[in-house]
Amino acid sequence: MALGMRPDLVIFDCDGVLVDTEPISNQIFAEMLTAEGYRVDARGAAERFMGRPTYESVREVEAALGRSLPGDFTVWLEQRIIDAFLADPRPMPGVREAALALPGRRCVASSSGPRYLREVLGGAGLADLFERMFSAQEVARGKPAPDLFLHAAESFGVAPAACLVIEDSPAGVEAAVAAGMPVLGFTARNAAETLSSRQAVPFEVMSALPELVASL
């Protein structure tokens, strides 16, 4: 995006950007994987799998175990995370006000599934902010591949360079860069250096987002 150019489309990641689900999801994922013999704690689950589609993470775990996980593993994983979040919904502080203050149209492009996005963003009172919610299930490759972001841009008829991505994970930042899209890195769960080293412009709080976008 050229200096002074307003984005035509702002693409938000979901988990860790719009809603504070990462601690919940990493803990539950770690517990379920450990029960299957793949020993990992919440921190390790975050480091290995954060920002990536669950089906790709499951394939990696199955390769390490040398066997398949139960057929309903991902269904129960998603349901447990949804239930835990809806019991105590946590939208990121200031995210509604920040999103409404941004120029351009808004959508979500997430590694999570479509039902999950509807439930979690609905429960957090954020679903009305976005024209579309795109899931990694709609494309051949999830983040860090660029497919999901390019799919979102094409669906809106917007050139990649006229999009702006808001991400929080290394995989998500890498996907945006590979798509040719400028990306801002929210540092709630990852260090600024981790995201800036992948070409994201880091920011710490959602209230800073509108001014940061205006300065691009």
QUINOR-V103356 format. One record per residue. N is the residue number from 1. SS is DSSP state (H for helix, E for strand, L for the rest). PSI is psi in radians with two decimals (999 if undefined). Layout:
BEGIN
N;SS;PSI
N;SS;PSI
END
This chain:
BEGIN
1;L;2.21
2;L;2.67
3;L;2.26
4;L;-0.03
5;L;2.30
6;L;2.35
7;L;2.48
8;L;-0.44
9;E;2.23
10;E;2.14
11;E;2.04
12;E;2.35
13;L;2.88
14;L;-1.27
15;E;2.19
16;L;-0.19
17;L;-0.96
18;L;-0.64
19;E;2.56
20;L;1.25
21;L;-0.23
22;H;-0.81
23;H;-0.70
24;H;-0.92
25;H;-0.70
26;H;-0.68
27;H;-0.81
28;H;-0.75
29;H;-0.78
30;H;-0.75
31;H;-0.77
32;H;-0.65
33;H;-0.74
34;H;-0.68
35;H;-0.43
36;L;0.04
37;L;0.01
38;L;1.65
39;L;2.11
40;L;2.54
41;L;3.12
42;H;-0.68
43;H;-0.75
44;H;-0.67
45;H;-0.70
46;H;-0.77
47;H;-0.63
48;H;-0.60
49;H;-0.14
50;L;2.28
51;L;-0.15
52;L;2.69
53;L;2.50
54;H;-0.68
55;H;-0.55
56;H;-0.67
57;H;-0.72
58;H;-0.73
59;H;-0.71
60;H;-0.75
61;H;-0.76
62;H;-0.66
63;H;-0.69
64;H;-0.65
65;H;-0.43
66;L;0.38
67;L;2.92
68;L;2.58
69;L;2.82
70;L;2.56
71;L;-0.48
72;L;0.25
73;H;-0.89
74;H;-0.54
75;H;-0.82
76;H;-0.62
77;H;-0.88
78;H;-0.77
79;H;-0.72
80;H;-0.69
81;H;-0.77
82;H;-0.85
83;H;-0.75
84;H;-0.72
85;H;-0.77
86;H;-0.40
87;H;-0.39
88;L;1.26
89;L;2.34
90;L;1.47
91;E;2.61
92;L;2.33
93;L;2.23
94;L;0.05
95;H;-0.62
96;H;-0.87
97;H;-0.70
98;H;-0.79
99;H;-0.75
100;H;-0.41
101;L;-0.12
102;L;2.59
103;L;2.86
104;L;3.00
105;E;2.84
106;E;2.45
107;E;3.01
108;E;2.42
109;E;1.87
110;E;2.67
111;L;-0.22
112;L;2.86
113;L;2.84
114;H;-0.70
115;H;-0.76
116;H;-0.82
117;H;-0.77
118;H;-0.80
119;H;-0.86
120;H;-0.83
121;H;-0.59
122;H;-0.79
123;H;-0.52
124;L;-0.08
125;L;0.53
126;L;-0.16
127;H;-0.56
128;H;-0.17
129;H;-0.28
130;L;2.42
131;L;-0.64
132;E;2.68
133;E;2.04
134;E;2.36
135;E;2.63
136;H;-0.30
137;H;-0.22
138;H;-0.12
139;L;2.89
140;L;-0.63
141;L;2.37
142;L;3.13
143;L;2.43
144;L;0.14
145;L;2.68
146;L;-0.04
147;H;-0.79
148;H;-0.76
149;H;-0.68
150;H;-0.64
151;H;-0.76
152;H;-0.82
153;H;-0.78
154;H;-0.67
155;H;-0.56
156;H;-0.11
157;L;0.59
158;L;2.39
159;L;2.51
160;H;-0.70
161;H;-0.29
162;H;0.11
163;E;2.76
164;E;2.24
165;E;2.40
166;E;1.98
167;E;2.91
168;L;-0.14
169;L;2.65
170;H;-0.73
171;H;-0.70
172;H;-0.72
173;H;-0.78
174;H;-0.66
175;H;-0.75
176;H;-0.77
177;H;-0.74
178;H;-0.48
179;L;-0.10
180;L;0.50
181;L;2.38
182;E;2.57
183;E;2.37
184;E;2.38
185;E;1.98
186;E;2.20
187;L;0.44
188;L;-0.63
189;L;-0.16
190;L;2.56
191;L;2.59
192;H;-0.69
193;H;-0.62
194;H;-0.69
195;H;-0.71
196;H;-0.53
197;L;-0.28
198;L;0.24
199;L;0.32
200;L;2.63
201;E;1.99
202;E;2.64
203;E;2.67
204;L;-0.60
205;L;2.59
206;H;-0.52
207;H;-0.35
208;H;-0.18
209;H;-0.86
210;H;-0.73
211;H;-0.66
212;H;-0.78
213;H;-0.72
214;H;-0.43
215;H;-0.14
216;L;999
END
